[in-house]
Amino acid sequence: MYSVCGVLIVFSTWFIARRKNEFKISLTVTILYLVLIALISSFFTIITGGIIDFFHYKYYEIPDMMNPIKKFTESFVHQRMSLLVSCILAQIPISFLDRLIATFAGFGIYKLSNKFLEK
């Protein structure tokens, strides 16, 4: 089910990164584009992952070891938030940090591969 998140990440990254020439303007512009990619892809991941988690909590009993953000979700539920909102909010710290690291690491690998393939 979480493959939907991956597909949304790919499409949102492609939508922004398809204009490669704009990444070459300056280092600052490149960093801003990478942060924008991380923000947009994490937004899609947070919403989609939260909805998937909501259905997992609602209809299935998931062991703690299979859901690492279960404690985050439970803490929001204990604050009297709805389960759907709790599932979405619990995704924020993990998904954003993951998207930020993966986006910058992916760009670094892209630049390294271009450097070695040009030779």
Rosetta blueprint (number, residue, H / E / L):
1 M L
2 Y L
3 S H
4 V H
5 C H
6 G H
7 V H
8 L H
9 I H
10 V H
11 F H
12 S H
13 T H
14 W H
15 F H
16 I H
17 A H
18 R L
19 R L
20 K H
21 N H
22 E H
23 F H
24 K H
25 I L
26 S L
27 L H
28 T H
29 V H
30 T H
31 I H
32 L H
33 Y H
34 L H
35 V H
36 L H
37 I H
38 A H
39 L H
40 I H
41 S H
42 S H
43 F H
44 F H
45 T H
46 I H
47 I H
48 T H
49 G H
50 G H
51 I H
52 I H
53 D H
54 F H
55 F H
56 H H
57 Y H
58 K H
59 Y H
60 Y L
61 E L
62 I L
63 P L
64 D H
65 M H
66 M H
67 N L
68 P L
69 I L
70 K H
71 K H
72 F H
73 T H
74 E H
75 S H
76 F H
77 V H
78 H H
79 Q L
80 R L
81 M L
82 S L
83 L H
84 L H
85 V H
86 S H
87 C H
88 I H
89 L H
90 A H
91 Q H
92 I H
93 P H
94 I H
95 S H
96 F H
97 L H
98 D H
99 R H
100 L H
101 I H
102 A H
103 T H
104 F H
105 A H
106 G H
107 F H
108 G H
109 I H
110 Y H
111 K H
112 L H
113 S H
114 N H
115 K H
116 F H
117 L H
118 E H
119 K L
